[in-house]
Amino acid sequence: MIINHGTLNALFTGFKTIFNKAFEGTPSDWEKLAMIVPSSTSQEVYAWLGATTGFREWLGDRVIQALKSHKFTIVNRTFENTVGVPREAIEDDQLGVYNPMVANLGYDTQTFPDLLIFGLLKDGFTGLCYDGQPFFDADHPVYDPETKKEVSVSNVQAGSEAPWFLLDVSRPVKPIIFQQRRKFDFVSMTDKKDRNVFMQKEYVYGVDGRCEAGYGLWQMAHGSKAPLNTTNYKAARAALMSMKGDNGNPLGIRPTLLVCGPGNEGNGLEVLKAERDANGATNVYRDTAELLVTPWLA
């Protein structure tokens, strides 16, 4: 193959087609538990996290509800994934060998948010959220209007087993935030004046973008390292559905998604899909949530 502007453009178009096909054909689960928040600067401040409001009968003037500002900040990072194709491979028309590598770039790009989001979920027992506590913690401070003091609220079950998570993902606001500053884009460096071409006889193709993931509302998630069974699932559901805001009103949390790793798949199926429990009684928790078994928690 003669290397010129036309053949390089055609090569880029072919590689990008392969990249896009792999990207669009790759399954991804992160959007089930995370909300996309567009970003327009190097970082975003989520002052609204933890703010709770409530309706009251309108008597006299409006009462402006003073919301506590937590100033939780998520700082964007830049990520890249790059491959090189030797000049000789193009000259000798051996590009078919590199097509799978370009396709894998598409796979990696589609699943990269999964890596971030589920990694964040797995680290939630130590990773801090907007109130300064670990996302899954026994001591989240919540104001109690009856005692006029802060009380500790838990969204965690202690244990030493593989972690599993029960989430409310039915609302526009979800437990995890995926902050997107710049979408990932397929680019190349193939000009003969580019250093990689001139010095190393290599044509470079890659993907880069800017984003970050962070914790949203801990009240919408329950993390457990206790055994995944009906008893602990029942307790997690009760804890989530009992969540209240600083005004003392129920938050209306409805657990809709049970997330676990491959090691807990059988337990998750028993809890949510079996017709009968271990004692032979009717499984009253069947289909009370969707089961998501993800390899990103392996």
Disulfide bonds with the S-S distance in Angstrom:
none
